[in-house]
Structure formats: C-alpha cells, structure tokens
C-alpha cells in the first residue's frame, strides 16, 4: 500500500500541532539561544576554516572581537544542551528509572555518539579497507552525547535520595572539572586505547574532550533545576536576569583575582594555575550574560523561524559538516578552499553558507517523515531484491566463496603450524 507525500505531511503537521499544544511550558528563550549558537557556529567554522592565515591578526579590532565571540559559542551550546535536556528530564512526575525521559535520553545520547562517528567516516577509505585516524577523533556531538549520558547517571544515583543532592552534585562536578583542569589537561593517557583516550586528551587531535566540557553541560543542568523549582515564582525572570548578570560580571572580571587570593591564602598551586589560565570560568561568565540578555528580550523570541532553527540544531550541524568538511567523501569546502580566502570573500560566503545550510535543514525537518518513509521503502526494496538474488543466483557464488575461504584458512593454519 503506497502512501502519498501529501497524506504523510498532513499527518506530520497534525502531530506537530498536538505536541506544540502540549509543550506550552517550553522555555522559548532557550530555543532562541540555541538558534543563535548554531548560527554563530556556522559562520565561525566557515571563517576559521577558509580565511587565509595572512588575515588572522589579533591586533585587528574586528578580528579580535570576532575571535572572542567565536570562543563563546561552544560553552553556550554545551550549557544550553545540558539545560534543555535536564529541564525535560525533571519536569514530569515520574522519577528515577521509571521516568520515560531516561530511556529517551539514553537513546539520544547514543544516537549523538553514533552520528558523531558516522560524520567522520570516509567511504573512499572503506573501499580501500581502511578506517582513517580522523574517524576516532572526538568532536562536539560525541561530548554532548556523552554529557547527556553523564547527566542521566548523576540523576539516577541522586534524585531519589535528597532534593538538594542532584543539583548539588551537578554544581560540584562543574567546579571540580574547571578548577582541576590545569592538572589533568597535561596527561595524554597513552595507557588507554586511542579511541578512549581521545575523550580525555587533545594530544591526538580531538577538537573537544569530555573533560572539562562536561562541566558546562552539568552547570546547564543545575540551572534548569533552579528554573524548574521556581517556575511558579511571580518574579522568576526579573530575579533570574539580575542573578545571571551579576554572576556573569563576577566571573568575567573578578574570578581570576578570587583564585589568586585563594592561592595566597591556602598555598595550593592549583589555584595559581587557574589564575594564569582562567578561560573556563570567564567563558562561564560569558554564558551567564548571554542567558541574561536572551531572558531580557524573551518577549521578542517567539518568532516561528527562530524557534524552528533552535529546534533543528542537529540537522543543521549534520548538513553543515557534510558541506564544509566533506563527511563520507572528504570532499568539502574545507578540502578545496582551506585557509585560502580573503575577508571580502569569506564574510559574504559565511552569510550565504549560514542561509543555505539553515534552509536545507528546515526543509529536511519539514519533510522528515516523508523522507524517512521513502528511505525505509528503498531499504526494503533492496533487501527483497538481495534475498531474491541470493535464492536464485547467489547461492552457488556464496558456496564457492565460502569454500575458497575455507581452503585459504586451512593453508594459512598449516603454514602457522609448520
């Protein structure tokens, strides 16, 4: 029985309306932050990958400002990911393993890990029987997927014991990871398999590592617990805006001096190391100010296009990775134009890249059900044809192949024995 595209899309639109009606409590400013972060990531990756090295001048005010704000994108993205997942995790009545969000979260975390590795796969290498070393490197999707699994683990261990334990462990996790970062970042973990070590060290070329980046996801989870606890408070947003602004300014301008005072008071060397390279807490201050700004202008964040972009970040990320870095083939814009363009080309090119990637992702989201239905039909057709061929013509060839393999293995074992 064939299903028309129009029918499938109609069902999908009804599904979306029903779910949007059931999601009235959604924090739309979070989707707006996600939209901003993914767009900043698109232009950041495009400019950083294609801008000629001759124009990377830190003394240039425009480039220095762009570089600073580019560094804000990843901390915001990790924090928002931890926030929105945990907010959905704890808003229901069920707790612990009975919470349906636990199963969904595990599935989501594993899905992100799988997609992260899939995007680094090169089909041309597979045809040669090779898996290139870049396949094992860890990127943002790996870390976000693992962060979701980590938050679920903390949730299951703490949620039924004490209402303060879950947020407390999340906060302590962030503090420990950030404060101890100068100590553990120096280890290359050569005693571990490289695939595992890549989650802990950048020595082999990983873009992100689970530590310290899990710290941003866990602080985002902590923030979502506070929002959930005080969601009925009349002055939630005014209080949150003031609090996030004060915390942001404090972390940006006073956290370094605070760690210097801690070092002078305790004599612990780790505090002096944080003082000399205090990027994690300063970036957390940036994240706090971003949250404060978006909450302040939250009434203007209800635009449907902005919300759709914020809810389509995974599709946007996948499509941008394929176009820019050439997933599966290695033939992306980065391959052909790596560090070769001037600002006069890069700036409009980044804008065009953002628009094209976003439109493609939104088009995919709009037709996702139909596309998946068509793909499943193709897979079934190929499977049926393969089974028919195997039953009719393939069996003799398969038997010959198995016999040849058996003889080859027997000769090999004889050689080893001799």
C-alpha angles and dihedrals in degrees: 000000000000122000118209121230092238092055093049093048091048091054090046093052091050088050091052093049092050092049093046089052090053091047100061090127092061113130100237094188087065091057088049090053090049090051091050092046095050092048091049088049091053095053092039094055092043095050095040092048099044108028113108113250090234089072097049096103116156090196089064107095095213093050092044092052091046091049093050095050091045087060090056094059101075096046089049092048094050093045093049091047091054091044099052095041094050093043089057091042096057103032095084128078097243116088135192123005091344090065106106089212089068093064092042090049093051089050091048094048093050090045091055091049091051093047090047091057093040092056089055093050118111115207093196088058091050090054087057091048093251135123108201121227092245088069090072096050118110122237138174096286092053091052096045091048091049090044090056089052090048093052090049090051092052090045094053093047097048114020098086097045107059132348091230096047098075096052090038093056090046092053094045090049091057094046094048094047093047098043096045095043094102089058103046100036091074094064118095093192095221090168090070128074106269092242090060096038090056088070090059106036140036091209092104096045105274113157095211134015128206089240121085094006093067084067091071092049091049093049088049088053090049091052091051090054089056091049091050093048093050100032091119094049109119095222097038097129098042090049092045093048093051092044095048091047093051093045091047094051091044094052094044099048108019109029094084092053090046092057091047089055090048089054092049090048100044103022090225109151094212091070092055090051090054089049092056094047107024099156098127097059093039090053089048086056089053089051091051092052091048089054091048093051094048092047090049091055096034092124088067093049098079095093109133095223093052092049092048091052090049091051093047100054095123093053091046091050094050094047093046090050092052094048098040104034100024102239114204093011106037088228105119135130089273091059094054103032104028109161093336109110132093123230091255088064100031097055098054089035091056090050091050090046092052093049096044095046093047094048091049091050094048090048089052092049090049092053099029097118093049093046092050090048091052092047092051089050091052091048091050091048092051090046092051093048090048092051091047092050091047092051094047111029108357101068096073091048091047092049090049091049092049092048092050091048091050092052091047092051092048091053090047093052090048090054091049091048092049 
